[in-house]
Amino acid sequence: MSHIYKGGTLVKKSVLPKPLLCISLALTLLFGSFSTVQAADFPKSWPQAPGITEETGVLMEASTGQILFDKSMDEIRYPASTTKVMTALLILENVEDLSQIVTFTDVITPDLAPGNSTINARVGEQLTVEQCLYAIMLASANEVCTQMAVYVAGSVENFVSMMNERAQELGCQNTHFVNANGLPDPNHYTTAHDLALILAAAIQNEDFCRISGSATYTIPATNMTDSPRNLENSNGLIKNGKYHYEGVIAGKTGHTEAAKNTLVTAASRDGMTLVCVVLRSDGEDRFIDTVNLFDYGFDNFHLSPVYWMDREEPVGYVALPKGVESNVLTVKDSDSGNVRTRTYSYQGTEVYRTQVNLPVTFDSSEASVSFTPLFYQVKGIDFLLPVMIGITGILCIAEFSLIFLSIIKRRK
């Protein structure tokens, strides 16, 4: 069944008998989790995006997963140290007390080789989990990633399994990790799109944003060092950075010869959060192109509330060009098993999708309807569907009987 939004009200093209209409409303008045709609093609009137020098890139609205800009976003590339976004996310998800003490072991020795990014941690040295997170996100310390992998999962191998499992949970389809720090390996790869999904999950954690968005941090003297370590964030988009962008809340740089320069960044303005990823960049183009993509996103798009029937509160939001509202979207429902998928299209191009498991529950200011295949509930009163059908049948028979008696009476 197709629907069209007009003035915030859902207009349905078919007409159902009133008893069945109540059931239809209960089934259709439902939104579940939002899912990503990949943008192979953009609508005809989609704002013109700037070009970027990187081989691949993406601009994604974080809350909906909508793609606003796409340059080969699903092509596989090396992530370099942007891998550490997943590493930090898993640490934060699995360690509640960031003041816990981590003692470094000889597992870090290979990562201390010349040319590696490190804080020169020593075997036997002790840092807190929070200090380790700053070392990972600001100093990009490879040996700290390895030690934290062992601390969280018992071994690097176990931690890598957690990374890959978490990536799948987030919807990453072209990502595979083999280490916690992003050092080059043919089997360690990702895409711009997948990195955007990972960062979108990470920025939901306040500690992640606080740490990765910091310009500097000082690790005080430890049990094995006399001097403090002063860490500086290499992300030029954060506060005090060369390319500081107002609204940036988190991000991570990366670099290896194989990956070139990489960058993942999130920024929020006017109630909308955008995630930008650029891979295989030369020089400082990654900062310049990210700024241009953020400007493109914030200057040309906004979040438009999606309303359902006459509800006062929106059931969700969709990113649309400024001046365009959700009431112009064409809506289509399709059911598969116990899952209902609702697709939103703008100028014939799918831009948004929601899914929900059936049976469904609908709450509004007017009524609370819980629907199952056998009965529905209105304001706390249960009515069995078979009973309703039976009553409807009796009423229909009674009406036909009255008509029949009326005809006979006229003939007399």
Protein Blocks (a to p, Z undefined) as FASTA:
>chain_A
ZZddeehiacdfbdcdfklmmmmmmmmmccddddddddfbccfklccddddfbfbdcddd
fklopafbdchklbccdekjmlmmmmmmmmmmmmmblmbccdddfklmmmmgghiacehi
aehiacdfklmmmmmmmnopaklmmmmmmmmnopaklmmmmmmmmmmmnopabbccfbfn
opacfklccdfklmmmmmmmmmmpmklmmmmmpfbdcddddfkbcbdcddddfbfkbghi
aklcehiabdcddddfklmpaddddddeehiacddddehiehjllmmmmmmmmmmmmmmg
ccddddehjbfbdcbdcdddehiafklpccddddehjaccddddeehiafbdcddddddd
dddfkbccdddfkbcceehiacdfklmmmmmmmmmmmmmmmmmmmmmmmmZZ
